[in-house]
Amino acid sequence: MSRDGPQIGVVGATGAVGRVTVALLHERGYTNVRAFASSRSAGSRIGTLEVELASPETLGAGDLDVCFFSVGTSASRELVPVAADAGAVCVDKSAAYRLDDGVPLVVPEVNGGRALEHRGIVANPNCCSIPLTMALAPLRDAAGLRSVRVATYQSASGAGAQAIERLRGETPDEHDLRMDWTLDGAELDEESKIRDETRKILELPELPVSATCVRVPVLVGHAEAVWVETEQPLAPADAERILSSAAGLCYERFPTPGKAMGTDEVLVGRVRTDAASGNGLAFFLACDNLRKGAALNAIQIAELVLPIRAAA
Ligand SMILES: NC(=O)c1ccc[n+]([C@@H]2O[C@H](COP(=O)([O-])OP(=O)(O)OC[C@H]3O[C@@H](n4cnc5c(N)ncnc54)[C@H](OP(=O)(O)O)[C@@H]3O)[C@@H](O)[C@H]2O)c1
């Protein structure tokens, strides 16, 4: 690493997550940032950065210390190993490596220590799994978890820059709910990702998790209604106190995507008894999916691993 800080690559820098990654890196004082994307936008500019072509030649040159990928699963499968083999620590935001043995799947506030076990690649979880596990981990520690049910209300930006433009182009009369994920048997792949990732992050491989995912006509910010059954009884007031003081969580009476947008915290509130199950608790959360749900979590992972430091 050079004396003026790490050399950082942002691959997918023209996308919804990549643009936030570049902005957050600059906010945090990192100066040696390079932007990469496909041939569609190579040569364009993001602020002062010229976008370079992401290719095996550019990413395999060995001059990057850390590389953030937000390019989708197939491009990640092709390009992440090239950059990792060339010596960069790669933080990948796609689903390509999340469930691979030997690839840590990390939410720093929950299982940050796992990041240190990486062999060149650390996976960033799904934008719903991150806030969900941040709320579940302190409840697991306090009372044990017997089961989790979650209903998501996910914003258009979770589906990328084109989906943002599509929503912006709609009239209010055209707004509708969407379920724009891939059916995987009876479930959407987003729903099985939430179950599999939650189990891996919390290190509870048998935890029953049931998710229903819906896209709502909101630009930024995902919300989740969560119902948990705990092993031991936990009064709502105690659960609220535990959630309010957990790392990265912030108590908000009525958490909404609008309140979460632009913030780094996961907003949690509406903590109450779930009368439909034994030891049942219900709560609601909201999170900026582009920040803590993606770019910020990835940068925090990299800061754990290197640890990278902005030049003073
Ligand atoms: N949006 C979210 O809230 C969120 C949260 C967590 C994880 N993720 C994950 O992050 C990834 C990107 O999501 P996004 O929402 O930012 O999507 P997006 O807005 O569609 O951006 C995709 C980016 O990937 C680049 N790209 C696509 N194919 C490429 C290739 N073959 N080589 C190099 N660059 C390529 C695009 O560059 P061009 O400009 O050249 O097309 C663009 O910069 C996805 O895997 C997604 O699942 C997204």
The ligand as an ORCA input file, in Angstrom:
! r2SCAN-3c Opt
* xyz 0 1
  N     -29.071     -1.633     -5.605
  C     -28.969     -2.155     -4.389
  O     -29.623     -1.706     -3.421
  C     -28.029     -3.303     -4.145
  C     -27.790     -3.675     -2.833
  C     -26.924     -4.750     -2.573
  C     -26.336     -5.398     -3.633
  N     -26.583     -5.015     -4.901
  C     -25.903     -5.750     -5.965
  O     -24.922     -4.908     -6.567
  C     -24.817     -5.190     -7.937
  C     -25.040     -3.929     -8.763
  O     -26.278     -3.377     -8.429
  P     -26.739     -1.913     -8.903
  O     -28.054     -1.746     -8.265
  O     -25.685     -0.903     -8.677
  O     -26.932     -2.174    -10.493
  P     -26.878     -1.110    -11.704
  O     -27.347      0.235    -11.264
  O     -27.592     -1.758    -12.822
  O     -25.331     -0.999    -12.052
  C     -24.609     -2.051    -12.639
  C     -23.163     -1.614    -12.821
  O     -22.425     -2.754    -13.267
  C     -21.705     -2.389    -14.429
  N     -21.540     -3.589    -15.253
  C     -22.501     -4.408    -15.716
  N     -21.936     -5.417    -16.420
  C     -20.597     -5.240    -16.376
  C     -19.491     -5.930    -16.901
  N     -19.624     -7.042    -17.625
  N     -18.253     -5.445    -16.663
  C     -18.088     -4.334    -15.926
  N     -19.103     -3.613    -15.403
  C     -20.350     -4.069    -15.623
  C     -22.545     -1.314    -15.081
  O     -21.714     -0.570    -15.957
  P     -22.207      0.141    -17.321
  O     -22.531      1.557    -16.975
  O     -21.012      0.053    -18.186
  O     -23.394     -0.625    -17.822
  C     -22.964     -0.518    -13.852
  O     -21.918      0.303    -13.421
  C     -25.813     -6.323     -8.198
  O     -25.143     -7.561     -8.060
  C     -26.809     -6.171     -7.096
  O     -27.464     -7.389     -6.797
  C     -27.394     -3.983     -5.185
*
